[in-house]
Amino acid sequence: MYFNDHNPPHFHAKYSGHEAIFSFEGEIIEGEFPKRSVKFVQEWISTIKKS
């Protein structure tokens, strides 16, 4: 995660040569990610929101 970065709040994810920028709602803002990996990212987001 990058702090003091531009809006909207987001994080960058990299996996197997793919890179995407995600919102904290789990939507891809920019880039491409395999569908299965998107589901893993969305699951991770749901776990941090519960904390």
N, C-alpha and C positions, 0 to 999 in steps of 0.2 A: 504494500500500500504506500502511496505517496501522500504526504501531508503538505499543506501549503501549496497544493496544485490547483489547477483551474476547476471550475464547476462544470457539470454537476458532480457530486461526490461519486467516486468510482474506484475500482482497483484494476490492475493489469494482471492477466493470467497468461502463462506460457505452458504449452504442452506439445511435445513431439513435433516441433517445427511450426506450430500454430501459435498465434498470439491474438488476444482479444482484450478489449476494455469492457468491463461489466459494471452495471449499476448495482447498488445494494439490493435491488429488487430481483436481480438475476437475469436481467435483459442485457444482450450484447449491444453496446453503444457503438463500437467500432471493431473491425477485424472479423476473423473467422475462427471457429472452434468446432471440433467434431461433436455431433449431437450427444453422444454418450458422455463426453467430457463436460458438456454444458450441464447435463443432469447432475454430475458430481459437484460442479461449482454451485448449483442451486441448492443441493443438499447441504453443502458447507455453509452457505449463507443462512439457511434455516437454523443450523446449529448455533451460529454466533448470535443470531437474533434472540434465541431462547436464553442465552447466558445473561 
